[in-house]
Amino acid sequence: MNPDAMRTGERVPHGGETDRDVIDFSANTNPYSPDGVEAVYADALEDSRRYPDDDYPEFRAAAGAFVGCDPERVIPTPGGLAAIRLTMESALEAGDEALVPFPSFGEYAREVRLQGASPRFVPHDGILEAEREVLEDCALAIVCTPNNPTGDAADPDALAEFATRCGATGTTLLVDEAFLGFTDLPSAARLESEDVIVARSLTKLFGLPGLRAGFAVATGEHCEALETARRAWSLGTPAARVGAYCLRQDAFVRETRERVASERERMREALASRFDVRPSDAPYLLCDVGERDVDSVIAAARADGVAIRDARTFRGLDSHVRVAVKDRAANGRLLAALGVADGSGSDDSGAGRETTDTEDDRRRR
């Protein structure tokens, strides 16, 4: 970590709403968690009187099975962002350059700078086409799939070809798959390349952002470096136990993917009557509000009890908002708040335990 960068750096704005009387569409988390997580958490809390097993065998096994890799390649981290920072600490030195997509997750550039390195920004939909001459100048390249906030996922074959080019130039490739679990696409962990590091987040797919559980997947020297550098007891016992449990809930994941795909299309068609909406493979939609004032759109939605994400904080976007895909009833409320539907939909997904308040809960307050 570069001390000068730490002193001069800034925090990155994110979604997330603290007012529980407002439906939060600003953060892209599943409104449901698998049935049974409360009991797993309660048992883990009792066991938290001792330090966790720093080898995390159960968590590694579940994570490896989930992405299709050897458990020994899994490095437990307290969330996907921790895996990203650990990768950059390992791959970057002061003075290096890193290929960073835009518009994309704002933490990439911040983390690069914190290492004393410099981001070289490339359009997110062109990064897989980066030429050898560009890669030769960069110690690290970053791909976010599906990209946040645009929602488009990288083609697996094109990503594999890009990984090969990165390997030829000695460029470490970081693939952020925070939202890939919402799709049927394979993880880049399958590539088993010593030049590829994958970062995964559990908390979005399983609706537990406050739990802070994730992992990296690496091979060879990168795997050894990350395992050596990760902090001791990098996951608390509740995070490790609940994380391992969630990763084994295949039916929940399948039902979540089906619900998100169906609701995303319904929302996209409705929102397209008023905004320019990008196609998406993710549990969110990026909307260009055009000539409308972004602040007014956000304020009007909030007046109806709905929080949406101001996407102008992403590099290169100046007239956009981002909305999450939740359950049918909540999505109806969003559409009504944005003036494109009456919000009369009802939730029929049954995909697990809902982690957001119901409308009846809000009325009782």
N, C-alpha and C positions, 0 to 999 in steps of 0.2 A: 504494500500500500504506500502510495506516495504522499508524504506529509504535506507538501504544498497543495496538492490536489484536494486533500482532506480539508484544508483551511479555506480554500476558495470555491469548493464545489457547492452545489445546491441540491435540495431535495426535489424529487420528481413528483408531480401531481398524479393522483390515481383516483379511480372510482371508489365507491363505498359510502354508504349513508348511515349516519349514527342515529337519526331520528326514526324510531321504530314505528311511528305513525305514518311513515312514508314508505311506499313500495319502492324498493331499490332496484332500478334497472341500470344503474351506473356501474355496477360490478358484475362481472360475467361468471357468477357461481350458480351451480345447480340449486334450485329451491328445495330439493329433496336430498336426504341421506339414506343409506341402506337401513332397513329395519335391523334392530339389534345392536346398533352402535352404542346406545346408552349403557347396556349391560356390560359390553366390552370395556367401555371407558371406566365404569364403576369398579370393575375388577382390577383394571390397570392402576387406578388411583390408589387402591389399597396397597398394591405392590410397589408404589412409588416411594415407600419408606426406605427402599434400598436403591442404590445406583442401578441404572439399566445395564444389561449385558452389552458391552461396547462392540461386540461382534454383530449384533442384531441378526442372528441367523433366520428367524422367522420372517422378519421384514424383508431381508434380502431375497429369500426364497419366493415370497409372494410377488415382489417387484420384478424379479427375473422372469417368473412365469407370465406376468402380465404383459411385458414387452417382448418376450421371446428371447431371453439371453441367459447365459450362465449367471447364477446368483453371485459368484465371485467377482463379476464385473460391476456390481451395483455398489454405489457409495451413498449411504443414507445422509440426507441433509434436512435441515429444518425449513422445508419449502423449496420450491423451484428456484426462487431468486438466490437462495444460498448456494445452490448448485451452480448457478451462473457466475456468482462471485468467486467461488472456489476454482472454477475453470479459468477465469481471467487471472486470478492470482498465480495460477500455475503456468499459463501460456504467455503472459505479457510481461514485458519489462519496460522501464522508463525509456521513452523515445520510440517505442514500437508504434506501428499503425495497425488498426483493426478495421475490417470491412463491415460496416454497420448498415442494415436496411432502414429505409424510411418510406412512408410513415410506419413506425413500428414502436414496440415497447420502449418507453423512454429510459428505462434503467440500463439498457445496453450502453448507450453513450456515456452515461454517468459512471458506470462501473469501469469502462475503458479508461476514462479520465482519472479515476481514483487510483489506477495503477501507474499513472504518469504517462500513459500512451495516448494516442490521438485517434479519434474515429474518422474514417473516410466514408462518407455517406453515399449510398447507392440506392436507387429506387428498388423497393422490396421485390417488385415483379421482374427485375432484371438481374438480381444478384447471382442467380444460378448461371447466368451467361458471362460472368466476369472472366476476362481473358487472363492467360497465364502471366502477362506482364503486370497486371494489377495484383494478382495473387502473390507474385514474387516480392512485392513491396509490403505485404501484410503478414503479420505473425498469426493473426486470427481472422476468421470469417464467421459471420453469424447468420443463421437462417431461422426464422420463426415460422412454424407451420402447425396449424393455420396461423397466418399472420394476424397480429393484433395492432391496429383495429380493423383492418380491411376484411379479414375472415377467410381469405383464400389459402388453401393448402398447397404445398409444393408437390409436384408430380414425383412419386417415389423413384422412378427411373432417372429423371433429370437430376434429382438430388444425389443419387448414387454416382452419376457421371461427374457431378460437381465435386463430390467427395474424392473421387479419383484424381481430379485436377488439383485439388488442395494437397493431396498426398504427394503429388509430383513436385510441388513447390515448397513442401515443408510447412504448409499453412495449416494450423489447427482449425478444424471446423466444429463450431458449437451449434448444435441443432436444438432449439428450444421447442419442446413438444407439450407445453403447458395445456393446450386445448386439443391435442391430437386424440385423446381418449374419447372425445365426443364423436369421432369418426371411425370408420372401419379400416382406415389406412394403416399400413405397417409402420412400426417404429424404425427409425434409422439405427437403432441398436442392433438390428439384424445384419448390418453391414460388417460388423466386427473389424472395422478398420482402426488401426492405431492412431489415425489422424482425426478421428471423429469422437466427440464427446456429446452425449445426449443429456439434456436437463428435463426432468419431469416434475410436475406438480400434482399432488393428489387432491388438494383442497378445492379445486374448481369442479372437477368431475363429481366428487363425492359431497359437495356442499358443506365443507368444513374449513373455511378459510382461516378461522382463528386457531385451528389445531397446529398449523405449521409443520407439514410433513411433505417430503419430496425425496428425490434421489437423482444422482447422476449415473450414467453408464459410460464406461470407458474401457479401453483395452491396452495391454502392454505397459509401456512406461508411463503413459498418462494415467492409467488406472492406479499404478503404484504411487505416483505423485499425489493424486487426489486422496487416496486412502491414507497416506502419511500425513498430508496437510489438514485433513478434516479435523474439526475440533473433537475432543473426547466427549463421549455421551452426546453426540450431535442430535439425537432424537430423545425427547423425554419418553418415559414408559407409556403414557397414554397415547402419544402420537404414534409410536412404533406399533403398539397393539391394535389401535383402531385403524391405522394405515394398512397393516397386514390383513386385517379382517375385510376392509373395504375392497382391497385389490382382488380378493377371491370371490366377490359378489358378481358373478358373470351375468345373472338374470337382470340385476339392477342396471348394469352397464348397458346391456342390450335394450332394455326398456327406455332408458334415458336417451340413447341414440335415436330410437324410433320417435319418441316424443319431440325431441329437439328438431329433428328433420321435418316432421309434420308441422309443428308450430312455427318454425322459421319460415317455411314457405307461405303459410297463411298470413303471417305478419308482413312478409316481404310484399306480397300482392296488395295488401291493404295500404301499407306505407307508400308504395309506389304511386298511389293515386295523388299523393301530395308532395313527395320528396323523390330525389334521385337515389335509389337504394342499390348498393353493390351486392352482387351474388356472394354467398358465404357458405363455407363448410364448418363454421364455428357456431357457438351458442350466443352469437351477437350479430347485429346488422349495423353497418355504417351508412348513415343517411346524410346526403348533401341537402341542406335546407335552401340552397339557392340564394335568392335575393332577400329572403326573410332574415330578420335579426336573430342570431343564435341565442343571445341572452333572453330575448322575448319568448322563443320557443321553449327554452329550459324553464323559464319562470312560469309560463302558462301550464306546462305539465306539472310542475311542483304545486301550483295552486289547486290542482286536481288530485294531489296526494301521490304523485309519481316523480321519482328522481331519475334523470337521464344523464348521460356522460357528455360533458363538453369536450368534443374531440379536437378543438383548436389547440389543445396542449400538445398534440402530436405534430411532429415536424412536417411541414408542407400542407397542412390542412387549415383552412381559414373559414369554412362555412359548413362545418359538419358536427353532427352529434352521433353518439353510438348508443344503441339500446340492446340490452340483454334479451335472451329468449328464456322465458320461465314457463310456468304452467298455464293452462288455457285461460283460467279465470283471471290471473294477474295480467296475462298478455292482453286480454280484452280491456282491462282497465287502462293499460298503456295506450292502446289504439284509440280508445275514447278520449283520453287526455290529449292526444295529438290531433284529435279532430278527424279521424279516419274510420271510426267504427263506433257502435253504441256501447261496447264493452259488456255485452250480455252473455259472453261465453262462459261455460262452466268447466271445471277441472275434472277430467275423466281419466287421467293418466294412471293413477294408482301405482306410481313407481317407487314408493317408499315413504319414509317419514318426512313430512314437509318441515323445513327449517325456518320458513318465514311465517309471520302472523297471517291468519285468515282475516277476511273482512269482518266476520263476526267478532273476532278477537279485538279488532280495532274499534268496533262499535261499543264494546263493553268498557273501553277505557274512558 
